Amino acid sequence: MVRRRRHSAGSMGKRIVYITPHRNLAVEVMRMYLKNGEEAWIEREMDDSGAVLFLVYIFPG
């Protein structure tokens, strides 16, 4: 059984748009979103195995 999350059309909040273990690649993706006028930032997290991941977030406006 596949469960799908339903979102209302007016829901606001940060959204993950890219996940990578490479910081430089995350910075390039963030710059792309900033260039398009989106508010973007990067957070560093660790997965269950202890590997470092960089998540690129945007705040859709």
C-alpha positions in Angstrom: 0.0 0.0 0.0 1.4 3.4 -1.0 0.6 6.3 1.3 0.6 9.8 -0.2 0.7 13.0 1.8 -1.8 15.5 0.8 -0.9 19.2 1.0 -3.2 22.1 0.8 -2.6 24.7 -1.9 -1.8 27.3 0.7 0.6 25.4 2.8 3.8 27.3 3.5 7.1 26.2 4.9 10.6 25.2 4.1 11.0 22.4 1.5 14.0 20.2 0.8 15.0 20.4 -2.8 18.4 18.7 -2.9 20.4 16.2 -0.7 24.0 15.4 -1.4 27.1 14.3 0.5 29.1 17.0 -1.4 29.2 20.5 0.1 30.4 22.2 -3.1 27.5 20.7 -5.1 25.0 21.9 -2.5 26.4 25.4 -2.7 26.0 25.4 -6.4 22.4 24.3 -6.2 21.7 26.9 -3.5 23.2 29.6 -5.7 20.9 28.5 -8.6 17.8 29.0 -6.4 19.1 32.3 -5.0 19.6 33.5 -8.6 15.9 32.6 -9.4 14.8 34.8 -6.4 14.1 32.0 -3.9 15.2 32.1 -0.3 17.6 29.2 0.0 20.0 27.8 2.6 22.0 24.7 3.4 22.0 22.5 6.6 24.4 19.8 7.5 22.9 16.6 8.9 24.1 13.0 9.6 22.2 10.0 8.4 21.7 6.7 10.3 25.0 5.3 9.2 26.9 8.4 10.4 27.6 9.9 6.9 27.4 13.7 6.5 24.7 15.0 4.2 24.1 18.5 3.0 20.4 19.5 2.6 19.4 22.4 0.4 16.2 24.1 1.6 14.0 26.7 0.0 11.2 28.8 1.4 8.7 29.0 -1.4 7.1 32.4 -1.6 
